[in-house]
Amino acid sequence: MLRDTQKAVVLVSGGLDSATLLAMAVDQGYQCHTLAFNYGQRHLAELKAGAQLSKAFGAIDHKLINLDLRAIGGSALTDDALAVPEAGIVEGIPITYVPARNTVFLSLALGYAEVLNAKSIFIGVNAVDYSGYPDCRPEFVKAFNNLAALATRCGVEGESVQVKTPLIDLTKADIIRRGVELGVDYGLTVSCYQADSKGRACGVCDSCRLRATGFSQAGITDPTRYR
Amino acid sequence: MLRDTQKAVVLVSGGLDSATLLAMAVDQGYQCHTLAFNYGQRHLAELKAGAQLSKAFGAIDHKLINLDLRAIGGSALTDDALAVPEAGIVEGIPITYVPARNTVFLSLALGYAEVLNAKSIFIGVNAVDYSGYPDCRPEFVKAFNNLAALATRCGVEGESVQVKTPLIDLTKADIIRRGVELGVDYGLTVSCYQADSKGRACGVCDSCRLRATGFSQAGITDPTRYR
């Protein structure tokens, strides 16, 4: 089968979704340039995981951008005065929503893609088993693609950059099954919002709950290290 | 006259346009939270100017976000290996275009606005006497507003944040005349792409040329300090 060997920027957080995303992009034949952000999140274990995953999947390179979203705050992930909810997933947009985070990340990925002459950005957003974040929905991605075509030199002069979201319609269990098929070692990944310095998960935040339910529903042994 | 006392985030670079923008936002009765970026530009004189202007116009506060766009590069402003053109303005998008810069800046302003519960972001883009940047055009701003409504908690749950561009249809001479009416001291501002550490301008980059022509056409003495 002929494969697409175009370049892609792949947003890799070090969690379960982005690990699967990277494996899928590599499987589709993309030359992947992984991009991660040290944005002031509660722990750096996910960044270490992102770098390991990039290496494991043969990414061309791995770039880490420092961007202090704690200067803005407004989220339990970027303001230590706001606690990460541990009582279970509730309706609506939770306090772990980081204002405009995916817009910011995609904007920086767009600039990087333009410099690389890459025409694809992969982001692991998911609208099924997700945390209620507005910037994970298909309509958000569509609006960003519309913006990207107008915002950039490549959009004006030639072919625009497109955001690709292969996980968007998958359940967490589907994502895990697909990743296992592609050889993802989920033991390397860190999803927990408040993992400790060794990458061990709390087991009670929304992200831990979604992940554990996903492994259970997929019928796959959960390799998560809990503290 | 009744004035709008809503909060606004105002992007203040320290140049001529954003100084006028801030004066206009204050004149319209906004409580202004100014926002600047240390993004790896060639000099920091403009950041000093931005902080001075914010103080002079009574901004509520002034925030500086560190964001290393040199990690991405691709512009004469963020890569020292690329020279700033000095021979005069030419057709097309110049090498001083920073990939996706306004998209990145507006995204961060959007997150900040959401945290402040501000409903307006002011940006000094201009589509008349401008440098050919794609992310200064009205269609770009419209697409960003469309995105903002879908990207944020406030867009989903209530009133979205709107980007306001009061300079967009003004000539550089119009901008200067309006600023002078509003008491802007353009001697404080730094427009030059490659100002020295004392904020003195080169006089030959595109930004210096547009600025000088603007003062000339407005019939106002140019207070720019050249080196």
Boltz contact constraints between the chains, C-beta under 6 A:
constraints:
  - contact:
      token1: [A, 65]
      token2: [B, 71]
      max_distance: 6.0
  - contact:
      token1: [A, 66]
      token2: [B, 68]
      max_distance: 6.0
  - contact:
      token1: [A, 67]
      token2: [B, 67]
      max_distance: 6.0
  - contact:
      token1: [A, 68]
      token2: [B, 66]
      max_distance: 6.0
  - contact:
      token1: [A, 71]
      token2: [B, 65]
      max_distance: 6.0
  - contact:
      token1: [A, 72]
      token2: [B, 111]
      max_distance: 6.0
  - contact:
      token1: [A, 72]
      token2: [B, 112]
      max_distance: 6.0
  - contact:
      token1: [A, 72]
      token2: [B, 115]
      max_distance: 6.0
  - contact:
      token1: [A, 73]
      token2: [B, 115]
      max_distance: 6.0
  - contact:
      token1: [A, 74]
      token2: [B, 115]
      max_distance: 6.0
  - contact:
      token1: [A, 93]
      token2: [B, 153]
      max_distance: 6.0
  - contact:
      token1: [A, 97]
      token2: [B, 153]
      max_distance: 6.0
  - contact:
      token1: [A, 99]
      token2: [B, 111]
      max_distance: 6.0
  - contact:
      token1: [A, 99]
      token2: [B, 114]
      max_distance: 6.0
  - contact:
      token1: [A, 99]
      token2: [B, 115]
      max_distance: 6.0
  - contact:
      token1: [A, 100]
      token2: [B, 107]
      max_distance: 6.0
  - contact:
      token1: [A, 100]
      token2: [B, 110]
      max_distance: 6.0
  - contact:
      token1: [A, 100]
      token2: [B, 111]
      max_distance: 6.0
  - contact:
      token1: [A, 100]
      token2: [B, 151]
      max_distance: 6.0
  - contact:
      token1: [A, 103]
      token2: [B, 107]
      max_distance: 6.0
  - contact:
      token1: [A, 103]
      token2: [B, 151]
      max_distance: 6.0
  - contact:
      token1: [A, 104]
      token2: [B, 107]
      max_distance: 6.0
  - contact:
      token1: [A, 104]
      token2: [B, 108]
      max_distance: 6.0
  - contact:
      token1: [A, 107]
      token2: [B, 100]
      max_distance: 6.0
  - contact:
      token1: [A, 107]
      token2: [B, 103]
      max_distance: 6.0
  - contact:
      token1: [A, 107]
      token2: [B, 104]
      max_distance: 6.0
  - contact:
      token1: [A, 107]
      token2: [B, 107]
      max_distance: 6.0
  - contact:
      token1: [A, 108]
      token2: [B, 104]
      max_distance: 6.0
  - contact:
      token1: [A, 110]
      token2: [B, 100]
      max_distance: 6.0
  - contact:
      token1: [A, 111]
      token2: [B, 72]
      max_distance: 6.0
  - contact:
      token1: [A, 111]
      token2: [B, 99]
      max_distance: 6.0
  - contact:
      token1: [A, 111]
      token2: [B, 100]
      max_distance: 6.0
  - contact:
      token1: [A, 112]
      token2: [B, 72]
      max_distance: 6.0
  - contact:
      token1: [A, 114]
      token2: [B, 99]
      max_distance: 6.0
  - contact:
      token1: [A, 115]
      token2: [B, 72]
      max_distance: 6.0
  - contact:
      token1: [A, 115]
      token2: [B, 73]
      max_distance: 6.0
  - contact:
      token1: [A, 115]
      token2: [B, 74]
      max_distance: 6.0
  - contact:
      token1: [A, 115]
      token2: [B, 99]
      max_distance: 6.0
  - contact:
      token1: [A, 134]
      token2: [B, 156]
      max_distance: 6.0
  - contact:
      token1: [A, 135]
      token2: [B, 151]
      max_distance: 6.0
  - contact:
      token1: [A, 139]
      token2: [B, 150]
      max_distance: 6.0
  - contact:
      token1: [A, 140]
      token2: [B, 150]
      max_distance: 6.0
  - contact:
      token1: [A, 140]
      token2: [B, 151]
      max_distance: 6.0
  - contact:
      token1: [A, 143]
      token2: [B, 146]
      max_distance: 6.0
  - contact:
      token1: [A, 143]
      token2: [B, 147]
      max_distance: 6.0
  - contact:
      token1: [A, 143]
      token2: [B, 150]
      max_distance: 6.0
  - contact:
      token1: [A, 144]
      token2: [B, 147]
      max_distance: 6.0
  - contact:
      token1: [A, 146]
      token2: [B, 143]
      max_distance: 6.0
  - contact:
      token1: [A, 147]
      token2: [B, 143]
      max_distance: 6.0
  - contact:
      token1: [A, 147]
      token2: [B, 144]
      max_distance: 6.0
  - contact:
      token1: [A, 147]
      token2: [B, 147]
      max_distance: 6.0
  - contact:
      token1: [A, 150]
      token2: [B, 139]
      max_distance: 6.0
  - contact:
      token1: [A, 150]
      token2: [B, 140]
      max_distance: 6.0
  - contact:
      token1: [A, 150]
      token2: [B, 143]
      max_distance: 6.0
  - contact:
      token1: [A, 151]
      token2: [B, 100]
      max_distance: 6.0
  - contact:
      token1: [A, 151]
      token2: [B, 103]
      max_distance: 6.0
  - contact:
      token1: [A, 151]
      token2: [B, 135]
      max_distance: 6.0
  - contact:
      token1: [A, 151]
      token2: [B, 140]
      max_distance: 6.0
  - contact:
      token1: [A, 153]
      token2: [B, 93]
      max_distance: 6.0
  - contact:
      token1: [A, 156]
      token2: [B, 134]
      max_distance: 6.0
